Amino acid sequence: MDTDFLTREAYRVLIVRSGTVSEFLRSEIGAAASRYPNEDSYLNAMHELVLAVSEAPEEYLDQWNLLEEINSDEFAALVANLADEIAVVIRTPKENRGPTDE
C-alpha cells in the first residue's frame, strides 16, 4: 500500500503525529507502508513496532546514534503515547476514519 491511500486519521497518526515524536520514526513508518496490503494490516504492524520501541527506547535511539541527544525516558513516554493514539485509530471503524486523500 502507499501512504497516499490512507484514511485521514490513519495518515494523521502514522505520518504526521509520528513525525512530532521523531523524524527517524516517521521515515521508518512511512517506508514500511509498501510491505502491507491494506490500512488495517499496516496500522496493526506499526502499532506493534511503536510498542516495541517504547519498551526498548535505548536500543532504538542507539541504532540511530541518538542516545547522547535524546532522553530515553522522555522518548519512551512520547512513543507510548503514539502507540495509544494508533490503537484508537485501529478501534475506529474504517468508514469513520475520514476520507482518503488519493
KOLNU-933531 format. One record per atom (N, C-alpha, C, CB): x, y, z; atom name; chain; residue number from 1. Coordinates in pm, 1 decimal. Atoms other than C-alpha are relative to their C-alpha. Glycine has a CB too. Example, Ala and Ser with C-alpha at 12.3 -4.5 7.8 and 13.67 -1.06 7.14 Angstrom:
NODE, 89.0, -119.0, 0.0, N, A, 1
NODE, 1230.0, -450.0, 780.0, CA, A, 1
NODE, 90.0, 120.0, 0.0, C, A, 1
NODE, -99.2, 2.7, 124.6, CB, A, 1
NODE, -82.0, -119.0, -6.0, N, A, 2
NODE, 1367.0, -106.0, 714.0, CA, A, 2
NODE, -77.0, 109.0, 73.0, C, A, 2
NODE, 41.4, 46.2, -141.5, CB, A, 2
***
This chain:
NODE, 84.0, -116.8, 0.0, N, A, 1
NODE, 0.0, 0.0, 0.0, CA, A, 1
NODE, 88.6, 123.1, 0.0, C, A, 1
NODE, -95.6, -0.2, 120.5, CB, A, 1
NODE, -70.2, -128.1, 2.9, N, A, 2
NODE, 101.2, 362.0, -37.9, CA, A, 2
NODE, -65.9, 91.2, 102.8, C, A, 2
NODE, -2.8, 64.4, -143.6, CB, A, 2
NODE, 58.0, -88.0, -102.3, N, A, 3
NODE, 54.7, 625.1, 232.8, CA, A, 3
NODE, -102.2, 96.9, -59.0, C, A, 3
NODE, 110.1, 78.4, 70.3, CB, A, 3
NODE, 100.5, -85.9, 64.5, N, A, 4
NODE, -145.3, 829.8, -21.1, CA, A, 4
NODE, -140.2, -58.8, 10.7, C, A, 4
NODE, 35.5, 21.7, -147.0, CB, A, 4
NODE, 129.6, 65.8, -5.9, N, A, 5
NODE, -425.7, 575.3, 19.6, CA, A, 5
NODE, -51.7, -20.8, 141.4, C, A, 5
NODE, 7.8, -131.1, -69.2, CB, A, 5
NODE, 45.6, 10.1, -138.9, N, A, 6
NODE, -454.5, 601.2, 398.2, CA, A, 6
NODE, -117.8, 93.8, 23.9, C, A, 6
NODE, 115.1, 32.4, 97.9, CB, A, 6
NODE, 105.6, -91.5, -41.5, N, A, 7
NODE, -763.9, 747.6, 555.7, CA, A, 7
NODE, 63.8, 116.7, 74.1, C, A, 7
NODE, -105.7, -72.1, 89.5, CB, A, 7
NODE, -54.0, -121.4, -62.3, N, A, 8
NODE, -720.9, 1091.7, 706.9, CA, A, 8
NODE, 53.3, -27.4, 140.7, C, A, 8
NODE, -107.6, 108.6, 5.6, CB, A, 8
NODE, -44.6, 27.1, -136.9, N, A, 9
NODE, -695.5, 962.5, 1066.7, CA, A, 9
NODE, 122.2, -90.4, 4.0, C, A, 9
NODE, -112.2, -63.0, 79.8, CB, A, 9
NODE, -117.1, 87.8, 3.8, N, A, 10
NODE, -452.1, 683.4, 981.1, CA, A, 10
NODE, 123.2, 79.4, -43.3, C, A, 10
NODE, -24.0, -119.7, -95.9, CB, A, 10
NODE, -111.9, -82.7, 46.2, N, A, 11
NODE, -230.4, 930.0, 792.6, CA, A, 11
NODE, 44.7, 95.7, 110.6, C, A, 11
NODE, -39.8, 79.4, -126.9, CB, A, 11
NODE, -32.8, -94.9, -106.7, N, A, 12
NODE, -251.0, 1181.2, 1076.6, CA, A, 12
NODE, 85.0, -65.2, 108.1, C, A, 12
NODE, -127.7, 56.9, 61.7, CB, A, 12
NODE, -71.9, 62.6, -111.3, N, A, 13
NODE, -134.3, 936.3, 1341.0, CA, A, 13
NODE, 130.3, -66.7, -45.5, C, A, 13
NODE, -89.5, -103.0, 68.2, CB, A, 13
NODE, -119.8, 72.5, 42.2, N, A, 14
NODE, 114.0, 729.9, 1139.0, CA, A, 14
NODE, 107.9, 91.2, -57.7, C, A, 14
NODE, -37.2, -104.1, -102.0, CB, A, 14
NODE, -99.2, -83.5, 67.7, N, A, 15
NODE, 282.6, 1003.0, 938.1, CA, A, 15
NODE, 20.3, 133.4, 72.2, C, A, 15
NODE, -42.3, 25.0, -144.7, CB, A, 15
NODE, -13.4, -132.5, -59.9, N, A, 16
NODE, 209.5, 1343.8, 1088.0, CA, A, 16
NODE, 40.0, -10.3, 146.6, C, A, 16
NODE, -130.7, 78.2, -13.5, CB, A, 16
NODE, -24.3, 9.4, -145.3, N, A, 17
NODE, 198.1, 1250.0, 1456.9, CA, A, 17
NODE, 133.6, -67.6, 31.2, C, A, 17
NODE, -113.9, -77.4, 67.9, CB, A, 17
NODE, -128.6, 65.9, -26.3, N, A, 18
NODE, 494.8, 1011.8, 1439.8, CA, A, 18
NODE, 115.8, 96.2, -24.7, C, A, 18
NODE, 15.7, -125.5, -88.3, CB, A, 18
NODE, -103.8, -98.5, 26.7, N, A, 19
NODE, 698.0, 1300.0, 1294.5, CA, A, 19
NODE, 21.4, 96.9, 113.4, C, A, 19
NODE, -32.7, 75.5, -122.9, CB, A, 19
NODE, -18.2, -87.0, -116.9, N, A, 20
NODE, 634.4, 1505.0, 1606.0, CA, A, 20
NODE, 78.6, -71.3, 109.3, C, A, 20
NODE, -136.3, 45.9, 54.7, CB, A, 20
NODE, -78.3, 78.3, -95.8, N, A, 21
NODE, 793.9, 1224.1, 1806.3, CA, A, 21
NODE, 144.1, -10.1, -49.2, C, A, 21
NODE, -61.5, -142.1, 19.8, CB, A, 21
NODE, -133.5, 16.8, 55.8, N, A, 22
NODE, 1089.0, 1160.3, 1574.0, CA, A, 22
NODE, -7.6, -6.0, -151.6, C, A, 22
NODE, 67.0, -126.8, 55.6, CB, A, 22
NODE, -7.8, 6.8, 146.4, N, A, 23
NODE, 1172.6, 1225.1, 1210.6, CA, A, 23
NODE, 49.3, -137.8, -44.8, C, A, 23
NODE, 93.6, 110.7, -54.8, CB, A, 23
NODE, -49.2, 133.2, 31.9, N, A, 24
NODE, 1355.7, 891.6, 1214.9, CA, A, 24
NODE, -114.1, -101.6, 4.5, C, A, 24
NODE, 112.0, -40.6, 97.1, CB, A, 24
NODE, 113.8, 91.0, -12.7, N, A, 25
NODE, 1044.2, 710.3, 1334.6, CA, A, 25
NODE, -97.5, 21.3, -115.1, C, A, 25
NODE, -71.4, 20.3, 135.3, CB, A, 25
NODE, 91.1, -27.6, 112.2, N, A, 26
NODE, 829.1, 885.7, 1072.0, CA, A, 26
NODE, 54.2, -61.9, -128.5, C, A, 26
NODE, -19.9, 152.8, -18.3, CB, A, 26
NODE, -59.2, 56.9, 120.9, N, A, 27
NODE, 1070.6, 780.3, 798.0, CA, A, 27
NODE, -14.6, -151.6, -2.7, C, A, 27
NODE, 147.5, 38.3, -10.1, CB, A, 27
NODE, 10.3, 145.7, -9.2, N, A, 28
NODE, 1071.6, 421.6, 917.7, CA, A, 28
NODE, -144.0, -46.3, -21.7, C, A, 28
NODE, 51.0, -48.6, 136.4, CB, A, 28
NODE, 141.8, 35.3, 14.6, N, A, 29
NODE, 691.5, 408.1, 943.9, CA, A, 29
NODE, -45.2, 22.7, -144.1, C, A, 29
NODE, -87.7, 82.9, 97.7, CB, A, 29
NODE, 39.6, -27.8, 137.6, N, A, 30
NODE, 644.1, 571.1, 604.5, CA, A, 30
NODE, 56.1, -100.1, -98.8, C, A, 30
NODE, 43.5, 137.8, -38.7, CB, A, 30
NODE, -64.6, 95.4, 90.7, N, A, 31
NODE, 890.0, 339.9, 432.0, CA, A, 31
NODE, -60.8, -139.3, 10.9, C, A, 31
NODE, 149.3, -6.8, 28.7, CB, A, 31
NODE, 56.7, 134.0, -21.1, N, A, 32
NODE, 716.7, 33.6, 578.2, CA, A, 32
NODE, -133.1, -20.1, -71.7, C, A, 32
NODE, -18.8, -25.1, 147.9, CB, A, 32
NODE, 134.8, 10.3, 57.9, N, A, 33
NODE, 383.2, 110.0, 408.8, CA, A, 33
NODE, -7.0, -98.0, -116.2, C, A, 33
NODE, -46.7, 136.0, -46.5, CB, A, 33
NODE, 4.1, 84.3, 119.8, N, A, 34
NODE, 472.7, -74.7, 89.6, CA, A, 34
NODE, -2.3, -149.2, 31.1, C, A, 34
NODE, 118.3, 30.4, -87.4, CB, A, 34
NODE, -1.4, 142.0, -37.7, N, A, 35
NODE, 502.2, -402.8, 281.4, CA, A, 35
NODE, -136.7, -54.0, 40.3, C, A, 35
NODE, 96.3, -21.2, 113.1, CB, A, 35
NODE, 131.2, 41.4, -51.0, N, A, 36
NODE, 133.6, -411.7, 378.0, CA, A, 36
NODE, -108.1, 18.2, -105.2, C, A, 36
NODE, -36.1, 79.4, 125.8, CB, A, 36
NODE, 101.7, -4.0, 105.4, N, A, 37
NODE, -168.7, -487.0, 160.8, CA, A, 37
NODE, -114.0, 98.4, 24.5, C, A, 37
NODE, -57.3, -135.5, -17.5, CB, A, 37
NODE, 112.1, -89.0, -29.5, N, A, 38
NODE, -415.0, -261.6, 341.0, CA, A, 38
NODE, 27.4, 80.3, 127.6, C, A, 38
NODE, -130.9, -80.8, 14.5, CB, A, 38
NODE, -16.8, -89.9, -113.6, N, A, 39
NODE, -457.3, 5.8, 605.3, CA, A, 39
NODE, -2.1, -71.8, 134.2, C, A, 39
NODE, -107.2, 104.4, -2.2, CB, A, 39
NODE, 10.6, 67.7, -129.3, N, A, 40
NODE, -561.3, -227.0, 885.7, CA, A, 40
NODE, 125.6, -80.1, 33.4, C, A, 40
NODE, -121.2, -91.9, 0.9, CB, A, 40
NODE, -121.9, 77.6, -27.9, N, A, 41
NODE, -260.4, -457.4, 849.3, CA, A, 41
NODE, 117.9, 94.0, 28.0, C, A, 41
NODE, 33.4, -94.3, -119.4, CB, A, 41
NODE, -105.2, -100.1, -20.5, N, A, 42
NODE, -32.8, -152.9, 827.3, CA, A, 42
NODE, -11.2, 62.6, 138.8, C, A, 42
NODE, -7.6, 109.4, -108.2, CB, A, 42
NODE, 20.9, -57.4, -133.5, N, A, 43
NODE, -184.9, 7.9, 1138.0, CA, A, 43
NODE, 41.0, -98.3, 109.2, C, A, 43
NODE, -147.1, 40.4, 18.5, CB, A, 43
NODE, -32.2, 100.5, -101.7, N, A, 44
NODE, -153.9, -315.0, 1336.5, CA, A, 44
NODE, 150.7, -23.8, 10.2, C, A, 44
NODE, -71.3, -131.6, -31.5, CB, A, 44
NODE, -144.7, 22.5, -1.6, N, A, 45
NODE, 207.8, -370.1, 1234.3, CA, A, 45
NODE, 74.2, 119.6, 58.8, C, A, 45
NODE, 50.9, -28.6, -141.5, CB, A, 45
NODE, -67.5, -119.2, -52.5, N, A, 46
NODE, 305.8, -11.3, 1311.0, CA, A, 46
NODE, -28.6, 17.6, 149.0, C, A, 46
NODE, -44.3, 125.6, -77.4, CB, A, 46
NODE, 29.4, -2.4, -143.7, N, A, 47
NODE, 131.6, -35.6, 1647.2, CA, A, 47
NODE, 98.2, -90.9, 73.8, C, A, 47
NODE, -146.9, -44.3, 27.6, CB, A, 47
NODE, -94.9, 93.3, -61.7, N, A, 48
NODE, 346.9, -338.2, 1729.2, CA, A, 48
NODE, 141.7, 58.0, -0.3, C, A, 48
NODE, -1.9, -135.4, -73.9, CB, A, 48
NODE, -132.6, -61.5, 8.7, N, A, 49
NODE, 660.4, -157.0, 1609.1, CA, A, 49
NODE, 15.9, 109.6, 104.7, C, A, 49
NODE, 23.7, 57.4, -140.6, CB, A, 49
NODE, -7.4, -111.9, -92.6, N, A, 50
NODE, 585.9, 152.1, 1815.5, CA, A, 50
NODE, 0.1, -49.2, 145.0, C, A, 50
NODE, -117.0, 96.3, -23.5, CB, A, 50
NODE, -2.9, 58.0, -134.5, N, A, 51
NODE, 510.0, -57.5, 2124.9, CA, A, 51
NODE, 139.2, -55.3, 31.9, C, A, 51
NODE, -106.2, -111.5, 13.1, CB, A, 51
NODE, -134.2, 55.8, -21.1, N, A, 52
NODE, 842.3, -236.5, 2082.2, CA, A, 52
NODE, 101.6, 111.8, 25.3, C, A, 52
NODE, 43.3, -84.8, -122.2, CB, A, 52
NODE, -90.6, -113.1, -20.2, N, A, 53
NODE, 1023.9, 97.4, 2054.0, CA, A, 53
NODE, -20.8, 60.6, 138.6, C, A, 53
NODE, -21.4, 107.1, -109.1, CB, A, 53
NODE, 27.4, -58.6, -132.0, N, A, 54
NODE, 850.5, 226.8, 2367.4, CA, A, 54
NODE, 54.0, -86.6, 112.7, C, A, 54
NODE, -149.9, 20.6, 18.5, CB, A, 54
NODE, -50.3, 91.9, -101.6, N, A, 55
NODE, 964.2, -82.0, 2559.0, CA, A, 55
NODE, 152.8, -7.8, 1.6, C, A, 55
NODE, -57.8, -138.0, -22.7, CB, A, 55
NODE, -146.9, 3.4, 7.4, N, A, 56
NODE, 1327.2, -55.8, 2444.1, CA, A, 56
NODE, 50.9, 125.3, -70.7, C, A, 56
NODE, 49.2, -128.1, -74.2, CB, A, 56
NODE, -37.5, -124.1, 68.4, N, A, 57
NODE, 1389.9, 310.4, 2363.9, CA, A, 57
NODE, 150.0, 17.1, -19.9, C, A, 57
NODE, -52.3, 116.7, 76.6, CB, A, 57
NODE, -144.6, -15.2, 13.3, N, A, 58
NODE, 1764.8, 291.6, 2424.1, CA, A, 58
NODE, 51.7, -71.6, -124.4, C, A, 58
NODE, 70.6, -53.5, 124.7, CB, A, 58
NODE, -42.3, 75.3, 118.7, N, A, 59
NODE, 1806.4, 25.5, 2155.2, CA, A, 59
NODE, -33.6, 77.1, -126.7, C, A, 59
NODE, -66.8, -138.9, -3.1, CB, A, 59
NODE, 42.7, -74.5, 117.6, N, A, 60
NODE, 1608.6, 231.5, 1906.4, CA, A, 60
NODE, 86.1, 124.4, -18.9, C, A, 60
NODE, -147.9, 38.8, 11.9, CB, A, 60
NODE, -79.3, -122.3, 9.1, N, A, 61
NODE, 1793.1, 553.7, 1984.3, CA, A, 61
NODE, 145.6, -30.3, -34.9, C, A, 61
NODE, -7.3, 77.4, 131.5, CB, A, 61
NODE, -137.8, 37.4, 28.8, N, A, 62
NODE, 2129.2, 377.0, 1973.7, CA, A, 62
NODE, 18.1, -35.6, -147.2, C, A, 62
NODE, 42.4, -117.1, 88.0, CB, A, 62
NODE, -14.2, 37.2, 141.5, N, A, 63
NODE, 2065.2, 238.1, 1625.7, CA, A, 63
NODE, 5.6, 123.5, -89.8, C, A, 63
NODE, -116.3, -90.8, -43.4, CB, A, 63
NODE, -4.8, -125.7, 75.1, N, A, 64
NODE, 2021.0, 598.9, 1505.8, CA, A, 64
NODE, 107.1, 95.8, 56.0, C, A, 64
NODE, -138.1, 68.1, 2.9, CB, A, 64
NODE, -104.8, -81.8, -63.7, N, A, 65
NODE, 2314.8, 727.9, 1717.7, CA, A, 65
NODE, -57.8, 125.2, 66.0, C, A, 65
NODE, 105.8, 40.5, -103.5, CB, A, 65
NODE, 68.2, -111.9, -64.5, N, A, 66
NODE, 2078.2, 947.7, 1919.6, CA, A, 66
NODE, 0.5, -8.0, 152.3, C, A, 66
NODE, -141.5, 7.2, -48.7, CB, A, 66
NODE, 1.7, 17.3, -145.7, N, A, 67
NODE, 2144.7, 824.9, 2273.7, CA, A, 67
NODE, 53.9, 121.9, 74.0, C, A, 67
NODE, 80.7, -122.2, 38.7, CB, A, 67
NODE, -59.4, -117.1, -64.7, N, A, 68
NODE, 2354.5, 1129.9, 2356.8, CA, A, 68
NODE, -90.8, 123.3, -10.5, C, A, 68
NODE, 136.5, 30.5, -62.2, CB, A, 68
NODE, 79.3, -119.0, 29.6, N, A, 69
NODE, 2096.6, 1373.8, 2216.9, CA, A, 69
NODE, -141.3, -2.5, 57.7, C, A, 69
NODE, -8.1, 17.8, -147.2, CB, A, 69
NODE, 140.7, 12.1, -39.0, N, A, 70
NODE, 1760.1, 1239.9, 2337.0, CA, A, 70
NODE, -11.1, -77.9, 130.8, C, A, 70
NODE, -82.4, -69.5, -111.8, CB, A, 70
NODE, 25.7, 68.4, -126.3, N, A, 71
NODE, 1646.5, 1146.4, 2686.4, CA, A, 71
NODE, -88.5, -121.4, -28.2, C, A, 71
NODE, -67.3, 96.2, 104.0, CB, A, 71
NODE, 72.4, 122.9, 35.3, N, A, 72
NODE, 1534.3, 783.7, 2652.7, CA, A, 72
NODE, -131.7, -14.8, 76.1, C, A, 72
NODE, 87.6, -121.0, 26.9, CB, A, 72
NODE, 125.4, 9.6, -75.4, N, A, 73
NODE, 1269.3, 806.9, 2927.3, CA, A, 73
NODE, -107.5, 90.1, -60.5, C, A, 73
NODE, 23.1, 37.3, 147.4, CB, A, 73
NODE, 95.8, -91.2, 63.7, N, A, 74
NODE, 1103.8, 1109.1, 2767.4, CA, A, 74
NODE, -42.2, -53.3, -136.1, C, A, 74
NODE, 60.4, 140.9, -14.8, CB, A, 74
NODE, 29.5, 57.2, 130.4, N, A, 75
NODE, 1127.6, 944.9, 2426.1, CA, A, 75
NODE, -96.5, -117.9, 14.2, C, A, 75
NODE, 129.7, -44.5, -69.9, CB, A, 75
NODE, 87.2, 115.7, -23.2, N, A, 76
NODE, 968.0, 625.4, 2561.1, CA, A, 76
NODE, -142.5, 44.6, 29.9, C, A, 76
NODE, 53.7, -85.8, 115.8, CB, A, 76
NODE, 133.8, -50.4, -32.1, N, A, 77
NODE, 676.2, 826.9, 2701.3, CA, A, 77
NODE, -69.8, 53.1, -124.6, C, A, 77
NODE, 8.2, 110.1, 106.7, CB, A, 77
NODE, 58.2, -51.0, 123.9, N, A, 78
NODE, 620.3, 1003.3, 2368.0, CA, A, 78
NODE, -42.2, -113.8, -92.2, C, A, 78
NODE, 99.3, 91.4, -71.7, CB, A, 78
NODE, 29.0, 113.2, 87.1, N, A, 79
NODE, 633.9, 675.4, 2178.4, CA, A, 79
NODE, -117.4, -82.0, 54.8, C, A, 79
NODE, 124.8, -88.8, -15.7, CB, A, 79
NODE, 113.0, 71.8, -60.3, N, A, 80
NODE, 395.7, 505.1, 2424.7, CA, A, 80
NODE, -130.4, 74.1, -26.6, C, A, 80
NODE, 21.3, -17.6, 152.1, CB, A, 80
NODE, 118.4, -80.3, 31.4, N, A, 81
NODE, 151.0, 792.2, 2373.2, CA, A, 81
NODE, -39.9, -19.5, -146.1, C, A, 81
NODE, 26.3, 149.7, 29.0, CB, A, 81
NODE, 27.3, 25.2, 141.0, N, A, 82
NODE, 181.3, 743.5, 1996.9, CA, A, 82
NODE, -64.9, -136.8, -18.6, C, A, 82
NODE, 129.3, 9.3, -82.3, CB, A, 82
NODE, 59.5, 134.3, 8.2, N, A, 83
NODE, 105.3, 372.2, 2041.0, CA, A, 83
NODE, -146.3, 4.5, 42.5, C, A, 83
NODE, 78.4, -100.4, 88.4, CB, A, 83
NODE, 139.2, -14.2, -44.2, N, A, 84
NODE, -209.3, 466.4, 2232.4, CA, A, 84
NODE, -85.9, 65.6, -108.2, C, A, 84
NODE, -6.9, 82.4, 129.8, CB, A, 84
NODE, 73.7, -67.8, 106.0, N, A, 85
NODE, -314.9, 701.6, 1952.4, CA, A, 85
NODE, -24.7, -91.7, -119.7, C, A, 85
NODE, 75.3, 124.3, -44.7, CB, A, 85
NODE, 17.6, 96.4, 108.6, N, A, 86
NODE, -259.1, 431.3, 1690.4, CA, A, 86
NODE, -108.8, -99.8, 37.4, C, A, 86
NODE, 132.9, -73.4, -30.9, CB, A, 86
NODE, 102.1, 94.4, -46.0, N, A, 87
NODE, -471.4, 192.3, 1898.6, CA, A, 87
NODE, -140.2, 58.6, -12.7, C, A, 87
NODE, 26.6, -40.2, 144.9, CB, A, 87
NODE, 130.2, -65.6, 14.5, N, A, 88
NODE, -756.6, 445.2, 1897.8, CA, A, 88
NODE, -45.1, -6.1, -145.9, C, A, 88
NODE, 6.6, 147.4, 48.8, CB, A, 88
NODE, 35.1, 4.8, 142.5, N, A, 89
NODE, -745.1, 461.3, 1517.1, CA, A, 89
NODE, -34.7, -143.1, -40.4, C, A, 89
NODE, 116.6, 54.1, -87.3, CB, A, 89
NODE, 29.5, 140.7, 31.0, N, A, 90
NODE, -736.8, 80.3, 1495.6, CA, A, 90
NODE, -141.8, -34.8, 43.4, C, A, 90
NODE, 101.7, -94.1, 69.2, CB, A, 90
NODE, 134.2, 31.2, -51.6, N, A, 91
NODE, -1053.6, 61.7, 1707.2, CA, A, 91
NODE, -110.9, 78.1, -71.0, C, A, 91
NODE, -5.8, 28.8, 149.0, CB, A, 91
NODE, 98.0, -79.5, 73.0, N, A, 92
NODE, -1226.4, 323.9, 1491.6, CA, A, 92
NODE, -35.2, -71.5, -129.9, C, A, 92
NODE, 54.0, 143.1, -28.5, CB, A, 92
NODE, 36.5, 62.6, 128.0, N, A, 93
NODE, -1426.3, 167.6, 1206.9, CA, A, 93
NODE, 55.7, 81.2, -117.1, C, A, 93
NODE, -154.1, -13.0, -12.4, CB, A, 93
NODE, -65.6, -67.6, 111.6, N, A, 94
NODE, -1259.9, 247.8, 875.8, CA, A, 94
NODE, -88.2, 110.0, -60.2, C, A, 94
NODE, 37.3, -101.5, -107.6, CB, A, 94
NODE, 89.1, -100.9, 58.2, N, A, 95
NODE, -1565.8, 435.0, 749.9, CA, A, 95
NODE, -8.0, 127.5, 83.2, C, A, 95
NODE, -138.5, -57.5, -16.5, CB, A, 95
NODE, 0.5, -117.3, -87.5, N, A, 96
NODE, -1527.0, 674.1, 1045.9, CA, A, 96
NODE, 137.3, 65.3, 13.6, C, A, 96
NODE, -50.5, -38.7, 136.4, CB, A, 96
NODE, -136.6, -53.3, -7.9, N, A, 97
NODE, -1156.4, 745.1, 991.2, CA, A, 97
NODE, 22.1, 117.5, -95.8, C, A, 97
NODE, 100.8, -110.6, -30.4, CB, A, 97
NODE, -13.0, -108.8, 95.5, N, A, 98
NODE, -1219.6, 1007.2, 725.8, CA, A, 98
NODE, 31.3, -52.2, -139.0, C, A, 98
NODE, 107.6, 96.9, 44.7, CB, A, 98
NODE, -26.3, 40.6, 138.5, N, A, 99
NODE, -1166.3, 1005.0, 352.2, CA, A, 99
NODE, 148.0, -25.1, -23.4, C, A, 99
NODE, -50.4, 106.4, -97.1, CB, A, 99
NODE, -138.5, 10.8, 42.8, N, A, 100
NODE, -850.2, 903.3, 174.9, CA, A, 100
NODE, 29.7, 122.8, -84.3, C, A, 100
NODE, 26.6, -133.0, -79.7, CB, A, 100
NODE, -37.6, -119.0, 75.5, N, A, 101
NODE, -659.7, 1182.4, 9.0, CA, A, 101
NODE, 63.4, -36.8, -132.7, C, A, 101
NODE, 95.3, 86.3, 80.9, CB, A, 101
NODE, -56.0, 48.4, 127.5, N, A, 102
NODE, -596.5, 994.1, -317.1, CA, A, 102
NODE, -20.6, 97.1, -110.5, C, A, 102
NODE, -60.3, -131.3, -38.5, CB, A, 102
***
